Amino acid sequence: MEQNGLLRKPIAYLLFSVMGFFFFFFCLTGRDLAVEGNLLWTGGYLARILLISLFAGVLSGGVVCFVLYRLAERRKGEGAGPVLRCALPGGAVFGGSAFLLAVSWLPGYLAYYPAICTYDSPIQVGQIAEHSYIDHHPLAHTLLIKAAMDFGRNVLGSANSGMASYALLQLLLLASVFAFGIWRLYRHGVKPGWLVLLLVILMVYPFNAYLCISVTKDTVFSAFFVLQVISIFELLHNASRKKRVAWQEWLFFFSTLGMILFRNNGQYAFLVFLAVLLPAVLFGRKNRKSLGRMLLWGMAGLLVGNIALAALFRFTGAQQGDRREMLSMPIQQLARCMIYHGGAGVLPEDDNTMDEADRALIRDFILDEGYRDYDPVISDPVKRHTNTYVVRFRPKDFLSTYLRLLWEYPGDFINAALAVDAGYLYPGDVTHAYVNVGQGIRGMGYVQTRWDEEVFANYGIYKDSRWEWLHGHMERWADENGHLKIPVVRYLFMPGIWIWLYLILFGWLMIRREYRRSLPLALVLGYYCTLLLGPTVQLRYIYPMMAAFPFVALMEIFGRDTGVLFER
């Protein structure tokens, strides 16, 4: 029986107990792995971890569930209340928010003028200069950089000015998307006080100022990711519309295109969303027609996005990039097995128990004994030695070896996965902030600001800070991982906190039996799954989830299903 229209309490407490169990399990194992370097999954250790996780998880999950249930009961008793039309015009809310966001980020733009050219941008600029493209990095983003550089040379007089125009365009794009989200929250009944708080947080949140001017696909993708989430909300909130085609559907369509074009794993995240949406269409009781229209628009966006990718591939004459990025997790697991059990001579605890046939396949897969470069928190050192032809042309041999080693050394497979994903699962993990610091090069902290000046000088791009004092301070904060020195608040900067915040939000929706409103979280889940299979933990990878969360949370908690009442 329903309790006041809410989820039954036993089910709710079970849901949050399960969440609490996994939270403590990943916290405990993440901490132990960081300290010990290797976990021995003995019966005693496993029993201790499971018992502690079970006890602490049930206790903490129960407390969180109790608080949320009380809040839900209070909201239920208060009722929806009257729905008022917006007092301010949408243009004022959107324009004012966009202006304040852009102004707050402009000092960073001047400090790092023309831009922060790091991450993959040296490779992409090299492809542009050589007219030789590889689709390992999104072609749409590479061509966007090319257009900016051409504009700089032909109109502004230098490629450096072109790169500055790219950074400014990206800054304005992110500011506009955030402002659009604030406007839509306002139109859906979120109180101005919350929106002012959100605006201030977006203005001062330090990573916004860095990433909005970083030449990386992840910032553009994040903008489309936020738009995608907003568009899903809009479609759900306006399910009763009579118009054949609404602007919300076009927004959903074009944000789908943007996600597919600006990150290679964007379409995989979207496929998870469609997989969750499909049963809602087939078996749902309410709004099946509107959800069906969303499914059709999503499939159309997916189809057109892939056609656009194929067109760009053909237009640029690009070569297909190596797919080793998709093998990051198996690479880490097999390399770890090799140095612990393959007689590689790297570690004293190597027991040399691996079968010779399995060693031979790993040597074919990881060339030049690249497994010796194994780094638990990043797959790149080993990945660069990987021969993916073994997977493509000997899939049966590869799969049989992988499964056999998984059966023989499950602890090492688990350790490899936990080590590389610790930053996404354990809020206390700090390895993500030092993953590149070991190279001994400044500007390689959690916020990467270092770019190869010698490489970019060949293309007419050079550092030309217009605010050197601020540049020095921002460099020190980024390079020294200043976010780790802030008590309590530091956890809002940690990658490992975000999945748990989303799960608590999911639990809130389940308690209120608002299953349809949880659909946007399927998109987040899809993207998060691609991160867990990725090469390492980096700010730019988790940034889409960080950027989208405040909009998701405010819409889910304070937004109202106002439908056409807020439409003009």
C-alpha positions as CSV (number, residue, x, y, z in Angstrom):
1,M,0.0,0.0,0.0
2,E,1.3,3.5,-0.8
3,Q,2.1,5.8,2.1
4,N,0.7,9.2,1.4
5,G,1.3,8.7,-2.3
6,L,5.0,8.1,-1.6
7,L,7.1,5.0,-2.1
8,R,6.6,2.4,0.6
9,K,9.1,3.0,3.4
10,P,10.6,-0.6,3.4
11,I,11.4,-0.2,-0.3
12,A,12.8,3.3,0.2
13,Y,15.0,2.2,3.1
14,L,16.3,-0.8,1.2
15,L,17.2,1.4,-1.8
16,F,19.2,3.8,0.3
17,S,20.8,1.0,2.3
18,V,22.1,-0.4,-1.0
19,M,23.4,3.0,-2.0
20,G,25.1,3.4,1.4
21,F,26.6,-0.1,1.2
22,F,28.3,0.6,-2.2
23,F,29.4,4.1,-1.0
24,F,31.3,2.7,2.0
25,F,32.6,-0.3,0.0
26,F,34.2,2.0,-2.6
27,C,35.5,4.4,0.1
28,L,37.1,1.6,2.1
29,T,38.6,-0.2,-0.9
30,G,39.7,3.0,-2.5
31,R,41.5,4.2,0.7
32,D,43.1,0.8,1.3
33,L,44.3,0.5,-2.3
34,A,45.8,4.0,-2.2
35,V,47.7,3.1,1.0
36,E,48.7,-0.5,0.2
37,G,49.1,-0.3,-3.5
38,N,47.5,-3.8,-3.8
39,L,44.6,-5.5,-2.1
40,L,44.7,-9.2,-1.3
41,W,41.1,-10.3,-1.5
42,T,41.3,-13.0,1.2
43,G,38.2,-14.3,3.0
44,G,39.1,-12.3,6.1
45,Y,39.6,-9.0,4.3
46,L,36.5,-9.4,2.1
47,A,34.3,-10.3,5.2
48,R,35.6,-7.3,7.1
49,I,35.0,-4.9,4.2
50,L,31.5,-6.3,3.5
51,L,30.5,-6.2,7.2
52,I,31.7,-2.6,7.7
53,S,30.1,-1.5,4.4
54,L,26.8,-3.3,5.3
55,F,26.6,-1.8,8.8
56,A,27.7,1.7,7.9
57,G,25.7,1.7,4.7
58,V,22.5,0.6,6.3
59,L,22.9,3.2,9.1
60,S,23.9,6.1,6.8
61,G,21.4,5.2,4.1
62,G,18.7,4.9,6.6
63,V,19.4,8.4,8.0
64,V,19.5,10.0,4.5
65,C,16.2,8.1,3.6
66,F,14.5,9.3,6.8
67,V,15.4,12.9,6.1
68,L,14.3,12.8,2.5
69,Y,11.1,11.0,3.4
70,R,10.2,13.7,6.0
71,L,10.9,16.4,3.4
72,A,8.8,14.5,0.8
73,E,5.9,14.2,3.4
74,R,6.1,17.9,4.1
75,R,6.1,18.8,0.4
76,K,3.2,16.5,-0.1
77,G,1.3,18.2,2.8
78,E,2.0,21.6,1.5
79,G,0.7,20.8,-2.0
80,A,1.8,22.4,-5.2
81,G,0.5,25.9,-4.4
82,P,-0.5,28.5,-7.0
83,V,1.5,28.7,-10.2
84,L,2.4,32.3,-11.0
85,R,3.5,33.8,-14.3
86,C,7.0,35.1,-14.4
87,A,7.3,38.7,-13.3
88,L,10.4,39.3,-15.3
89,P,10.7,38.9,-19.1
90,G,12.7,35.9,-20.2
91,G,15.1,38.2,-22.1
92,A,16.1,40.0,-18.9
93,V,16.7,36.8,-17.0
94,F,18.7,35.2,-19.8
95,G,20.6,38.3,-20.9
96,G,21.5,39.4,-17.4
97,S,22.7,35.9,-16.4
98,A,24.7,35.5,-19.5
99,F,26.3,38.9,-19.1
100,L,27.3,38.4,-15.5
101,L,28.7,34.9,-16.2
102,A,30.8,36.2,-19.1
103,V,32.1,39.2,-17.2
104,S,33.0,37.0,-14.2
105,W,35.1,34.7,-16.5
106,L,36.7,37.4,-18.7
107,P,39.6,38.1,-16.2
108,G,40.7,34.5,-16.7
109,Y,40.4,35.0,-20.5
110,L,42.7,38.0,-20.3
111,A,45.1,36.2,-18.0
112,Y,45.5,33.3,-20.3
113,Y,45.1,35.1,-23.6
114,P,44.8,33.8,-26.3
115,A,43.6,30.6,-24.6
116,I,44.7,27.6,-22.6
117,C,46.0,25.4,-25.4
118,T,46.4,22.1,-23.6
119,Y,45.0,18.5,-23.6
120,D,44.5,17.3,-27.2
121,S,44.8,20.7,-28.9
122,P,48.5,20.3,-30.0
123,I,47.6,17.1,-31.9
124,Q,44.5,18.8,-33.4
125,V,46.4,21.9,-34.5
126,G,49.1,19.6,-36.0
127,Q,46.4,17.8,-38.0
128,I,45.1,21.1,-39.2
129,A,48.6,22.3,-40.3
130,E,49.4,19.0,-42.1
131,H,45.9,18.6,-43.6
132,S,45.9,15.1,-42.2
133,Y,42.9,14.3,-40.0
134,I,42.3,11.3,-37.7
135,D,38.9,10.8,-36.1
136,H,40.4,9.8,-32.7
137,H,39.5,13.4,-31.8
138,P,36.1,14.7,-32.9
139,L,36.5,16.1,-36.4
140,A,33.8,18.7,-35.7
141,H,35.9,20.2,-33.0
142,T,39.1,20.0,-35.0
143,L,37.4,21.8,-37.8
144,L,36.0,24.4,-35.4
145,I,39.6,25.2,-34.3
146,K,40.6,25.3,-38.0
147,A,37.8,27.8,-38.7
148,A,39.0,30.0,-35.8
149,M,42.6,29.9,-37.0
150,D,41.6,30.7,-40.6
151,F,39.4,33.6,-39.3
152,G,42.3,34.9,-37.3
153,R,44.8,34.8,-40.3
154,N,42.4,36.1,-42.9
155,V,40.5,38.7,-40.9
156,L,42.3,39.5,-37.7
157,G,45.8,39.2,-39.0
158,S,47.2,36.3,-37.0
159,A,46.5,32.7,-36.0
160,N,47.0,33.9,-32.4
161,S,44.0,36.2,-32.7
162,G,42.1,33.4,-34.2
163,M,42.7,31.1,-31.2
164,A,41.7,34.0,-29.0
165,S,38.4,34.3,-30.9
166,Y,37.9,30.5,-30.4
167,A,38.3,30.9,-26.6
168,L,36.0,33.9,-26.5
169,L,33.3,32.1,-28.6
170,Q,33.6,29.0,-26.3
171,L,33.3,31.3,-23.2
172,L,30.2,32.9,-24.6
173,L,28.7,29.5,-25.5
174,L,29.0,28.2,-22.0
175,A,27.7,31.4,-20.4
176,S,24.7,31.4,-22.8
177,V,23.9,27.7,-22.0
178,F,24.1,28.3,-18.3
179,A,22.0,31.4,-18.7
180,F,19.4,29.5,-20.7
181,G,19.2,26.9,-17.9
182,I,18.7,29.6,-15.3
183,W,15.9,31.2,-17.5
184,R,14.1,27.9,-17.9
185,L,14.4,27.1,-14.2
186,Y,12.8,30.5,-13.5
187,R,10.0,29.9,-16.0
188,H,9.3,26.6,-14.2
189,G,8.7,28.1,-10.8
190,V,12.1,27.8,-9.1
191,K,12.3,30.7,-6.6
192,P,14.6,33.7,-7.5
193,G,16.7,33.2,-4.3
194,W,17.8,29.7,-5.5
195,L,18.6,31.1,-9.0
196,V,20.7,33.9,-7.6
197,L,22.6,31.4,-5.5
198,L,23.1,29.2,-8.6
199,L,24.3,32.2,-10.6
200,V,26.8,33.2,-8.0
201,I,28.1,29.6,-7.7
202,L,28.5,29.4,-11.5
203,M,30.3,32.7,-11.5
204,V,32.8,31.8,-8.8
205,Y,33.2,28.0,-9.3
206,P,36.9,28.1,-10.3
207,F,36.9,25.3,-12.9
208,N,34.3,27.2,-15.1
209,A,36.8,30.0,-15.5
210,Y,39.6,27.5,-16.6
211,L,37.6,25.2,-18.8
212,C,35.6,27.9,-20.6
213,I,38.9,29.1,-22.2
214,S,40.6,25.7,-22.6
215,V,40.8,24.5,-26.2
216,T,39.3,21.1,-25.6
217,K,36.3,19.3,-27.0
218,D,35.0,18.6,-23.5
219,T,33.9,22.1,-22.9
220,V,31.8,22.3,-26.0
221,F,30.4,18.8,-25.3
222,S,29.5,19.9,-21.8
223,A,27.4,22.8,-23.2
224,F,25.5,20.4,-25.4
225,F,25.2,17.9,-22.5
226,V,23.5,20.6,-20.3
227,L,21.2,21.6,-23.2
228,Q,20.3,17.9,-23.7
229,V,19.3,17.5,-20.0
230,I,17.3,20.8,-20.1
231,S,15.6,19.7,-23.3
232,I,14.5,16.4,-21.8
233,F,13.0,18.2,-18.8
234,E,11.2,20.6,-21.2
235,L,9.7,17.7,-23.1
236,L,8.6,16.0,-20.0
237,H,7.1,19.1,-18.5
238,N,5.2,19.9,-21.7
239,A,3.9,16.4,-22.5
240,S,0.4,17.7,-23.0
241,R,1.2,20.2,-25.8
242,K,-0.9,20.0,-28.9
243,K,1.5,21.5,-31.3
244,R,3.0,19.0,-33.8
245,V,6.5,20.3,-33.5
246,A,7.7,22.5,-30.5
247,W,10.9,24.3,-30.0
248,Q,11.7,21.8,-27.2
249,E,11.9,19.0,-29.7
250,W,14.2,20.9,-31.9
251,L,16.4,21.7,-28.9
252,F,16.5,18.0,-28.1
253,F,17.4,17.1,-31.7
254,F,20.2,19.6,-32.0
255,S,21.6,19.0,-28.6
256,T,21.7,15.3,-29.6
257,L,23.7,16.2,-32.7
258,G,26.1,18.3,-30.6
259,M,26.7,15.5,-28.2
260,I,27.5,13.0,-31.0
261,L,29.7,15.4,-32.9
262,F,31.8,16.7,-30.1
263,R,32.7,13.6,-28.1
264,N,33.1,10.1,-29.5
265,N,31.5,8.5,-26.5
266,G,28.5,11.0,-26.7
267,Q,26.4,8.6,-28.7
268,Y,27.1,5.7,-26.3
269,A,25.7,7.8,-23.4
270,F,22.7,8.7,-25.6
271,L,22.1,5.0,-26.5
272,V,21.8,4.2,-22.8
273,F,19.2,7.0,-22.5
274,L,17.2,5.6,-25.4
275,A,17.4,2.1,-23.9
276,V,15.8,3.4,-20.8
277,L,13.2,5.5,-22.7
278,L,12.1,2.5,-24.9
279,P,10.5,0.4,-22.2
280,A,8.9,3.6,-20.8
281,V,7.3,4.0,-24.2
282,L,6.3,0.4,-24.6
283,F,5.0,-0.3,-21.1
284,G,4.4,3.1,-19.5
285,R,0.9,4.0,-18.5
286,K,1.1,7.8,-18.9
287,N,2.2,10.1,-21.7
288,R,3.1,7.2,-24.0
289,K,2.5,9.3,-27.0
290,S,4.7,12.2,-25.9
291,L,7.4,9.8,-24.8
292,G,7.1,8.0,-28.2
293,R,7.7,11.4,-29.9
294,M,10.8,11.9,-27.8
295,L,12.0,8.5,-28.8
296,L,11.5,9.2,-32.5
297,W,13.2,12.6,-32.2
298,G,16.1,10.9,-30.3
299,M,16.5,8.2,-33.0
300,A,16.4,10.9,-35.7
301,G,19.1,12.9,-33.9
302,L,21.2,9.7,-33.5
303,L,20.8,8.9,-37.2
304,V,21.5,12.4,-38.5
305,G,24.5,12.7,-36.1
306,N,26.1,9.5,-37.5
307,I,25.4,10.7,-41.1
308,A,27.1,14.0,-40.2
309,L,30.1,12.1,-38.8
310,A,30.4,10.1,-41.9
311,A,30.1,13.2,-44.0
312,L,32.9,15.0,-42.0
313,F,35.0,11.8,-42.3
314,R,34.6,11.9,-46.1
315,F,35.0,15.6,-46.5
316,T,38.3,15.8,-44.5
317,G,39.6,12.5,-46.0
318,A,40.3,11.5,-42.4
319,Q,41.8,8.2,-41.3
320,Q,40.1,6.0,-38.7
321,G,41.8,6.4,-35.4
322,D,43.0,3.5,-33.4
323,R,40.3,2.1,-31.1
324,R,42.7,1.4,-28.2
325,E,40.9,4.0,-26.1
326,M,38.0,1.7,-25.9
327,L,40.3,-1.0,-24.5
328,S,41.6,1.0,-21.6
329,M,40.2,-1.2,-18.9
330,P,41.3,-4.6,-20.4
331,I,44.8,-3.0,-21.0
332,Q,45.1,-2.1,-17.4
333,Q,43.9,-5.5,-16.2
334,L,46.1,-7.6,-18.4
335,A,49.2,-5.4,-17.7
336,R,48.6,-5.7,-13.9
337,C,48.2,-9.5,-14.2
338,M,51.5,-9.6,-16.2
339,I,53.5,-7.7,-13.6
340,Y,52.0,-9.7,-10.7
341,H,51.9,-13.1,-12.2
342,G,53.7,-13.2,-15.5
343,G,57.4,-13.3,-14.4
344,A,58.0,-9.8,-15.8
345,G,60.6,-9.1,-13.1
346,V,59.0,-5.7,-12.2
347,L,57.7,-6.5,-8.7
348,P,59.2,-8.8,-6.0
349,E,55.7,-10.2,-5.3
350,D,55.4,-11.5,-8.9
351,D,54.6,-15.2,-8.4
352,N,55.2,-16.2,-12.0
353,T,52.2,-18.5,-12.2
354,M,50.7,-17.4,-15.5
355,D,50.4,-19.9,-18.3
356,E,52.9,-19.4,-21.1
357,A,50.2,-19.3,-23.8
358,D,48.5,-16.4,-22.0
359,R,51.9,-14.6,-21.6
360,A,52.5,-15.0,-25.3
361,L,49.2,-13.4,-26.2
362,I,49.7,-10.5,-23.8
363,R,53.2,-9.9,-25.3
364,D,51.5,-9.8,-28.8
365,F,48.9,-7.4,-27.4
366,I,51.2,-5.2,-25.4
367,L,54.4,-4.8,-27.5
368,D,57.9,-4.1,-26.4
369,E,57.1,-5.3,-22.8
370,G,55.0,-2.1,-22.4
371,Y,53.3,-3.7,-19.4
372,R,56.5,-2.7,-17.5
373,D,55.2,0.9,-17.7
374,Y,52.0,0.0,-15.9
375,D,50.6,2.9,-13.8
376,P,47.6,2.0,-11.7
377,V,45.8,5.3,-12.2
378,I,46.2,5.9,-15.9
379,S,46.3,3.5,-18.9
380,D,48.2,5.8,-21.3
381,P,51.8,4.5,-20.5
382,V,50.8,1.0,-21.4
383,K,48.2,1.9,-24.0
384,R,50.7,3.5,-26.3
385,H,52.4,0.1,-26.7
386,T,49.1,-1.7,-27.5
387,N,48.7,-3.7,-30.7
388,T,44.9,-3.6,-31.2
389,Y,45.2,-6.0,-34.2
390,V,45.2,-8.8,-31.7
391,V,41.7,-7.9,-30.7
392,R,40.4,-7.2,-34.2
393,F,41.9,-10.2,-36.0
394,R,42.2,-12.7,-33.1
395,P,39.1,-12.0,-31.0
396,K,38.6,-15.6,-30.0
397,D,42.1,-16.0,-28.6
398,F,42.0,-12.6,-26.9
399,L,38.6,-13.2,-25.3
400,S,39.5,-16.7,-24.1
401,T,42.7,-15.5,-22.5
402,Y,40.9,-12.5,-20.9
403,L,38.2,-14.7,-19.4
404,R,40.7,-17.3,-18.3
405,L,42.8,-14.8,-16.5
406,L,39.7,-13.2,-15.0
407,W,38.9,-16.6,-13.5
408,E,42.4,-17.2,-12.2
409,Y,43.2,-13.7,-10.9
410,P,39.9,-12.0,-10.1
411,G,41.5,-9.9,-7.4
412,D,44.0,-8.3,-9.8
413,F,41.2,-7.5,-12.3
414,I,39.2,-5.8,-9.5
415,N,42.3,-4.0,-8.3
416,A,43.1,-2.7,-11.8
417,A,39.5,-1.4,-12.2
418,L,39.3,0.1,-8.7
419,A,42.7,1.9,-9.1
420,V,42.0,3.5,-12.5
421,D,38.4,4.5,-11.5
422,A,39.0,5.5,-7.9
423,G,38.5,9.1,-8.6
424,Y,35.0,8.5,-9.9
425,L,33.9,6.3,-7.0
426,Y,35.7,7.5,-3.9
427,P,35.2,11.2,-2.9
428,G,38.4,11.1,-0.8
429,D,40.6,10.1,-3.8
430,V,43.3,12.6,-4.7
431,T,45.3,10.6,-7.2
432,H,43.3,12.3,-10.0
433,A,45.0,15.6,-9.0
434,Y,48.5,14.2,-9.4
435,V,48.1,11.7,-12.3
436,N,50.3,13.9,-14.6
437,V,52.4,15.7,-11.9
438,G,54.9,12.9,-11.9
439,Q,56.2,14.0,-15.2
440,G,57.9,16.9,-13.4
441,I,56.4,19.5,-15.7
442,R,54.5,22.5,-14.3
443,G,50.9,23.1,-15.3
444,M,49.9,19.4,-15.1
445,G,47.7,19.3,-12.0
446,Y,44.0,18.6,-11.8
447,V,43.5,21.8,-13.8
448,Q,45.9,21.4,-16.7
449,T,47.2,24.8,-18.0
450,R,50.5,23.8,-19.5
451,W,50.9,23.9,-23.3
452,D,53.9,23.3,-25.4
453,E,55.0,26.7,-26.5
454,E,57.6,25.4,-29.0
455,V,55.0,23.3,-30.9
456,F,52.5,26.1,-31.1
457,A,55.1,28.7,-32.1
458,N,55.4,26.8,-35.3
459,Y,51.8,27.6,-36.1
460,G,51.9,31.3,-35.0
461,I,50.3,30.7,-31.6
462,Y,52.0,32.0,-28.5
463,K,51.2,33.1,-25.0
464,D,50.3,36.8,-24.7
465,S,48.8,37.3,-21.3
466,R,47.0,40.6,-20.9
467,W,46.9,40.3,-17.1
468,E,50.2,38.7,-16.0
469,W,49.6,39.2,-12.2
470,L,46.3,37.3,-12.3
471,H,47.9,34.7,-14.6
472,G,50.6,34.0,-12.0
473,H,48.0,33.5,-9.3
474,M,45.8,31.3,-11.4
475,E,48.8,29.2,-12.4
476,R,49.8,28.6,-8.9
477,W,46.3,27.6,-7.8
478,A,45.9,25.2,-10.7
479,D,49.4,23.7,-10.6
480,E,49.4,23.2,-6.8
481,N,45.9,21.8,-6.8
482,G,44.6,24.6,-4.6
483,H,41.1,23.0,-4.4
484,L,42.5,20.3,-2.2
485,K,43.4,22.8,0.5
486,I,39.9,24.1,1.1
487,P,38.2,22.4,4.0
488,V,34.8,20.7,3.4
489,V,34.1,22.7,0.2
490,R,36.9,20.7,-1.4
491,Y,34.5,17.8,-1.9
492,L,32.5,19.8,-4.3
493,F,35.6,19.8,-6.5
494,M,36.3,16.1,-6.2
495,P,35.2,13.9,-9.1
496,G,34.2,11.1,-6.8
497,I,31.3,13.0,-5.1
498,W,29.1,13.6,-8.2
499,I,27.8,10.1,-8.8
500,W,26.6,9.9,-5.2
501,L,24.9,13.3,-5.4
502,Y,23.1,12.0,-8.5
503,L,22.1,8.8,-6.8
504,I,20.7,10.7,-3.8
505,L,18.7,12.8,-6.2
506,F,17.5,9.6,-7.9
507,G,16.4,8.2,-4.5
508,W,14.5,11.4,-3.9
509,L,12.5,10.9,-7.1
510,M,11.9,7.3,-6.2
511,I,10.5,8.2,-2.8
512,R,8.1,10.7,-4.5
513,R,7.3,8.1,-7.1
514,E,8.2,10.5,-9.9
515,Y,9.6,7.9,-12.2
516,R,9.1,9.8,-15.4
517,R,11.1,12.7,-14.0
518,S,14.1,10.4,-13.5
519,L,14.6,10.0,-17.3
520,P,17.2,12.7,-17.6
521,L,19.3,10.7,-15.1
522,A,19.5,7.9,-17.6
523,L,21.6,10.2,-19.8
524,V,23.9,10.9,-16.9
525,L,24.2,7.2,-16.1
526,G,25.1,6.5,-19.7
527,Y,27.8,9.1,-19.8
528,Y,29.2,7.9,-16.4
529,C,29.5,4.3,-17.6
530,T,31.7,5.5,-20.4
531,L,33.9,7.2,-17.9
532,L,34.4,4.0,-15.9
533,L,35.7,2.3,-19.0
534,G,38.0,5.3,-19.8
535,P,41.8,5.7,-19.4
536,T,41.9,7.8,-16.2
537,V,40.2,10.4,-14.1
538,Q,40.4,14.0,-15.3
539,L,38.4,17.1,-14.6
540,R,37.5,17.6,-18.2
541,Y,35.9,14.1,-18.4
542,I,33.7,14.6,-15.3
543,Y,32.9,18.2,-16.1
544,P,29.7,17.6,-18.0
545,M,28.2,15.9,-15.0
546,M,29.5,18.7,-12.7
547,A,28.0,21.3,-15.0
548,A,24.6,19.7,-15.4
549,F,24.0,18.8,-11.7
550,P,22.7,22.1,-10.3
551,F,20.2,22.4,-13.1
552,V,19.1,18.8,-12.7
553,A,18.8,19.2,-8.9
554,L,16.9,22.5,-8.9
555,M,14.5,21.3,-11.6
556,E,13.8,18.0,-9.9
557,I,13.4,19.4,-6.3
558,F,11.9,22.8,-6.9
559,G,10.6,22.8,-10.5
560,R,6.9,22.4,-11.2
561,D,5.1,20.5,-14.0
562,T,3.6,23.8,-15.2
563,G,3.2,22.7,-18.8
564,V,2.0,25.5,-21.1
565,L,1.3,27.9,-18.3
566,F,4.7,29.4,-18.6
567,E,4.8,29.5,-22.3
568,R,4.1,32.8,-24.1
